[in-house]
Amino acid sequence: MSAFFFIMSTETVKAYLKERGLENIYIEFPSSSATVALAAEQLGCETDRIAKSLAIKLKSGRLLVVVVSGDSKLDNSKFKKLF
């Protein structure tokens, strides 16, 4: 099975959402939201209300994206045993 990767620019994402009537779900912050704490601060909410994504490379070489609550932690040793 071959893998492919693509990068979508901000404008491409906005156009994609607009075509589907979803332009209101795109939020662009005036300053960094690189961490859960920064995103929660920007939105004025608690960290458990933020979804964070973790990109992980599996032993097989495949990539996995995990989406968890902002206040959740991933136990790397347990994860490595499972995958």
Secondary structure as UniProt FT lines:
FT   HELIX           10..19
FT   TURN            20..21
FT   HELIX           23..25
FT   HELIX           36..43
FT   HELIX           47..49
FT   STRAND          51..57
FT   TURN            59..60
FT   STRAND          63..69
FT   TURN            70..71
FT   HELIX           76..82
//
